[in-house]
């Protein structure tokens, strides 16, 4: 299972790059296909990461909340996408703006980028899995030709 989840993670990363770096203005079809693929790959990725993670209750709780938020945002994201693309909701003229904006597309864009932030947050929770580890970088001594270890190549002032 870890190899499958790793492969899905790589595919998901490439798909995310597809819809983040190729805007809908540049190539609408490619943007939409990569975003849909990214969202579809997120379900097995999320379930796989949660099931294979260490039993850290705090990390599991955060992952579940973030994953629930991610998938919960898909409902309004799809709704505003349909409003914008299918129903062609016209631009609005809110009283606090002096220019017309496409309300449905603007709201859709906020939900779209919220997915990116939630995705980064889901991965950032991995920090909690390493809170009991201590990493050290140490210098090894230099080995002579006979295999005996000598002092380091430099000396700190005494």
Secondary structure by P-SEA (a helix, b strand, c coil): caaaaaaaaaaaaaaaaaaaaccccccaaaaaaaaaaaaaaaaaaaaaaaaaccccaaaaaaaaaaaaaaaaaaaaaaaaaaaccccccccccccccccccaaaaaaaaaaaaaaaaaaaaaaaccccccccbbbbbbbbbbbccccccccccccccc
